């Protein structure tokens, strides 16, 4: 009986160890780009975004993204252009998900 208990305990510890090692070393960093609306309000235009690591301005409500969150490697206008390529307005609004810079 004690042997079965020990085997179960070892299996449980191995399971937790596996979960820890698989999730502990993954990077989950992201960066932010603030949308700067103008006359045509085209959120697919990468030139309308300003890179910001800590957004702090309030956003005006509208049908455009306030701040989009993208992977950390997307930190230049060229990288943002590549990242946004093929995305439509709905895809970009999903990246914003109603987020204001303070969130």
Residue pairs with C-beta under 8 A, 6 or more apart in sequence:
27 72
29 71
29 72
30 69
30 70
30 71
30 72
31 51
31 53
31 69
31 70
31 71
31 72
31 74
31 75
32 51
32 52
32 53
32 54
32 55
32 67
32 68
32 69
32 70
32 101
33 49
33 50
33 51
33 52
33 67
33 68
33 70
33 74
33 80
34 49
34 50
34 52
34 55
34 57
34 66
34 67
34 101
35 43
35 48
35 49
35 64
35 65
35 66
35 67
35 68
35 96
36 48
36 49
36 50
37 48
37 62
37 64
38 48
41 62
41 63
41 64
42 48
43 64
43 65
43 89
43 92
43 93
44 84
44 87
44 88
44 89
44 92
46 77
46 80
46 81
46 84
47 77
49 68
49 77
49 80
51 75
51 76
51 77
51 80
52 67
52 101
55 67
55 101
55 102
56 101
56 102
57 101
58 100
58 101
58 102
59 66
59 67
59 100
59 101
63 93
64 93
65 92
65 93
65 95
65 96
66 96
66 99
66 100
66 101
67 96
67 99
67 100
67 101
68 92
68 95
68 96
69 95
69 96
69 99
70 80
70 83
70 95
71 83
73 79
74 80
74 82
74 83
84 92
